[in-house]
Amino acid sequence: MIRDRGHLIHLIYLFLGLCFSFFLFITLQYDPLYQFFAIALGVLYYIVWGCLHHYFMDKLTLHVALEYFLVGSVVLLLLALVLGIG
């Protein structure tokens, strides 16, 4: 269970941002390029959120930032392959 209220608030912001990206993805279902951009926006939000979250918790390192970037890159690459963009 999450004991730190600030941590819970950070997770709520992540959830809301990713839900917004998913909403855009569903709304733009007839144009794969726009769907890709909607998820790219969500991935960018995820990377920025992760870096800020760890910065505020005084745990941000280059390794952590690189991990968020690489996970986001893999998600974008997989989505591009699924949507046939490339």
C-alpha positions as CSV (number, residue, x, y, z in Angstrom):
1,M,0.0,0.0,0.0
2,I,1.2,3.5,-0.8
3,R,1.9,5.4,2.4
4,D,3.2,8.6,1.0
5,R,0.4,10.9,-0.2
6,G,2.7,12.7,-2.6
7,H,3.6,9.5,-4.2
8,L,-0.1,8.6,-4.7
9,I,-0.7,12.0,-6.2
10,H,2.1,11.5,-8.7
11,L,0.6,8.1,-9.7
12,I,-2.8,9.7,-10.2
13,Y,-1.2,12.2,-12.6
14,L,0.5,9.4,-14.5
15,F,-2.8,7.5,-14.7
16,L,-4.7,10.6,-15.9
17,G,-2.1,11.5,-18.5
18,L,-2.0,8.0,-19.9
19,C,-5.8,7.8,-19.9
20,F,-5.9,11.0,-22.0
21,S,-3.4,9.5,-24.5
22,F,-5.5,6.3,-24.7
23,F,-8.6,8.4,-25.2
24,L,-6.9,10.2,-28.1
25,F,-5.8,6.8,-29.5
26,I,-9.4,5.5,-29.5
27,T,-10.8,8.8,-30.8
28,L,-8.4,8.8,-33.8
29,Q,-9.0,5.2,-34.7
30,Y,-9.4,5.9,-38.4
31,D,-6.0,7.4,-38.9
32,P,-3.0,5.3,-37.9
33,L,-0.6,8.2,-38.1
34,Y,-2.6,10.3,-35.7
35,Q,-2.9,7.3,-33.4
36,F,0.8,7.0,-33.4
37,F,1.2,10.7,-32.5
38,A,-1.4,10.2,-29.7
39,I,0.7,7.4,-28.2
40,A,3.9,9.3,-28.8
41,L,2.4,12.1,-26.7
42,G,1.6,9.6,-24.0
43,V,5.1,8.2,-24.1
44,L,6.6,11.6,-23.9
45,Y,4.4,12.3,-20.9
46,Y,5.5,9.0,-19.4
47,I,9.2,9.9,-19.8
48,V,8.8,13.4,-18.4
49,W,6.6,12.2,-15.6
50,G,9.1,9.5,-14.6
51,C,12.0,11.9,-14.6
52,L,10.1,14.5,-12.6
53,H,8.8,11.9,-10.2
54,H,12.3,10.6,-9.4
55,Y,13.7,14.1,-9.2
56,F,11.1,15.1,-6.6
57,M,11.9,11.9,-4.7
58,D,15.7,12.7,-4.9
59,K,16.3,9.4,-6.8
60,L,16.9,10.6,-10.3
61,T,20.0,9.2,-11.9
62,L,21.1,9.0,-15.5
63,H,20.3,5.2,-15.3
64,V,16.7,5.9,-14.3
65,A,16.2,8.5,-17.0
66,L,17.7,6.3,-19.6
67,E,15.4,3.4,-18.5
68,Y,12.3,5.6,-19.0
69,F,13.6,6.7,-22.4
70,L,14.3,3.1,-23.5
71,V,11.0,1.7,-22.3
72,G,9.2,4.6,-24.1
73,S,11.2,3.9,-27.3
74,V,10.3,0.2,-27.3
75,V,6.6,1.1,-26.9
76,L,6.8,3.5,-29.9
77,L,8.7,1.0,-32.0
78,L,6.2,-1.8,-31.3
79,L,3.3,0.5,-32.0
80,A,4.8,1.7,-35.3
81,L,5.2,-1.9,-36.3
82,V,1.6,-2.8,-35.3
83,L,0.2,0.2,-37.1
84,G,2.3,-0.3,-40.2
85,I,4.1,3.1,-39.9
86,G,7.6,3.2,-41.1
